[in-house]
Amino acid sequence: MNGIEKAEQTGCGGKCMQSPTDPNHHQFGGLQGWRLVLPAGGVFLVPLVLAVIGAVIAGSSRIAQMIGALSGLLIGTAGAAIIARLLRHTDEEESI
């Protein structure tokens, strides 16, 4: 059940006046604070770091460096996406 469905269940549709007085009225979960910053930073930094590592490992040729950087970027992006999906499923299971 997503946040919109929960708001519809309360009958207010998320537009009621109870929200300012009751902080728990519209809390639907999700990532907040460091639990949001760390995965977001990881999804950005992991591909970037792997692209740099791939370029360095590839050698001194410009073509080899470009292929190494693109390979590192591809591997980093795929790895970050897989890790983000695994963490998302773990967080959803814990909140149920």
C-alpha positions in Angstrom: 0.0 0.0 0.0 1.5 3.3 -1.0 1.2 6.7 0.7 -1.7 7.9 -1.4 -3.8 4.8 -0.6 -3.0 5.3 3.1 -4.1 9.0 2.9 -7.3 7.9 1.1 -8.0 5.4 3.9 -7.9 8.2 6.5 -10.6 10.0 4.5 -8.6 13.2 4.3 -6.7 12.7 1.0 -3.7 14.4 2.6 -5.4 17.8 2.8 -6.8 17.8 6.3 -6.0 20.2 9.1 -5.1 17.4 11.5 -1.6 17.0 10.0 0.0 20.0 11.8 -1.2 18.9 15.2 -0.6 15.2 14.8 2.8 14.5 13.3 2.0 10.7 13.0 -1.1 11.3 10.9 0.6 11.3 7.5 3.8 9.4 8.1 4.0 6.8 5.4 7.5 5.5 5.9 10.3 5.7 3.4 13.9 6.8 3.7 14.7 9.9 5.7 17.9 11.5 7.0 21.1 9.4 6.8 19.1 6.4 5.5 18.3 8.5 2.4 21.7 10.3 2.1 23.9 7.2 2.2 22.1 5.2 -0.6 21.8 8.3 -2.8 25.5 9.1 -2.3 26.4 5.5 -3.0 24.4 5.4 -6.2 26.2 8.5 -7.4 29.7 7.8 -6.1 30.1 4.1 -6.8 29.8 4.5 -10.6 32.0 7.6 -10.5 34.8 5.9 -8.5 34.7 2.7 -10.6 34.9 4.8 -13.8 38.1 6.5 -12.5 39.5 3.2 -11.4 38.7 1.7 -14.8 40.4 4.5 -16.6 43.5 4.2 -14.4 43.8 0.5 -14.8 43.2 0.6 -18.6 46.6 2.2 -19.4 48.0 5.3 -21.1 46.1 5.1 -24.4 43.2 7.5 -24.7 41.0 4.9 -26.3 41.9 2.3 -23.6 41.2 4.9 -20.8 37.8 5.7 -22.4 36.9 2.0 -22.6 38.1 1.4 -19.1 36.1 4.4 -17.8 32.9 3.4 -19.6 33.3 -0.2 -18.4 33.8 1.0 -14.8 30.8 3.3 -15.1 28.6 0.5 -16.5 29.7 -1.9 -13.8 29.2 0.7 -11.1 25.8 1.7 -12.3 24.6 -1.9 -12.5 26.1 -2.7 -9.1 24.6 0.4 -7.5 21.1 -0.3 -9.0 21.2 -3.9 -7.7 22.3 -2.8 -4.2 19.7 -0.1 -4.1 17.0 -2.7 -5.0 18.2 -5.1 -2.4 18.2 -2.4 0.3 14.8 -1.2 -0.7 13.3 -4.7 -0.4 14.9 -5.1 3.0 13.5 -1.8 4.2 10.0 -2.6 3.0 10.1 -6.1 4.7 11.2 -4.5 8.0 8.5 -1.9 7.9 5.6 -4.4 7.4 
